[in-house]
Amino acid sequence: MSLERPLLETRRLFAHYRGLAALHGLDLAIAPGEIVAVVGANGAGKSTLLRAIAGQVAISGEIFFDGAPIAGLAPHRISRLGIALVPEGRRLFPRLAVEDNLRLGAYARRGPERFRPLDLVFELFPRLRERLRQRAETLSGGEQQMLAIGRALMTAPRLLMLDEPSQGIMPRLVDDIFAAIARIRAGGVTILIVEQRLAETLAIADRAYVMQTGRIVLAGAAGAIAGNEEVRRAYLGM
C-alpha cells in the first residue's frame, strides 16, 4: 500500500538482537491515525521491530517519523519526538505508587500542560484513579497493563507502540484494554500493535503486516488477512 505521507516509515530495516539477525530488510509504513497490527508466530521478530523503532537495538537501514530520519537517535530523543513504547512485560517501577509511575511518564515534558494527559488516563482507566496510592506491584496484571499504557500516554505521544498488551491479563479485562486502544486512536493517536490475540487485534486494526523469521511476508487490510484461512494456517498458527 502506498501512503501519501506516512507518519512512520521503515526502509530496508535490519536489526540484530542478542547477537542474532532478527530483522531482514523490513519496509513498513503507517499513516496518521491508523491502527496497524504486526502479527506472526513467536520468534518472528515483532518485538524487535518495535524496539528498533524506539531506538533500543542496533539497526541498519532507514526509519522516518513524520518525514524526518530518526535511525540512530537515542531512545530519549525518539520519545521526545512523540513515539512511545509500552514494552512486553510492562517494566513498571513496582515499589512506586501508581501516581508516581504516571508522573514519571511526563518527566521529559515541561510547562503547565505537563500533567494534562492524566485526565485522559483516568477517563480511559478509572481503576487507576482509585488506586493512586497503591504500589504498582500490588495491582492485578490487567491493572498493571493499564498503568503501563497510562504512563506511555503521559508522554503525549503521536505514535503509541504496544507489545503484547493482553499478555498475563484476566480474560474479563482484555476487552477493556482493547476498547481503550480503540478510544486512544479515536483521540488522534496512531497505534502500532504486536499482539497474540489475533481476532481481537485484527478486529480493531485498519491494516496488518504478517511477519515470519524477521521478514514481512504479507501486508494488507486487517479484515482480509483475518478472513484468509490459508494465511491463518501458514503464518499465524490458527
PyMOL commands that set and color helices and strands:
alter all, ss='L'
color gray80, all
select helices_A, chain A and resi 46-53+75-81+98-104+117-124+126-130+136-138+141-153+171-186+198-204+222-226+229-235
alter helices_A, ss='H'
color red, helices_A
select strands_A, chain A and resi 8-17+20-30+35-39+59-65+68-69+83-86+159-163+190-194+207-212+215-221
alter strands_A, ss='S'
color yellow, strands_A
deselect
rebuild
show_as cartoon
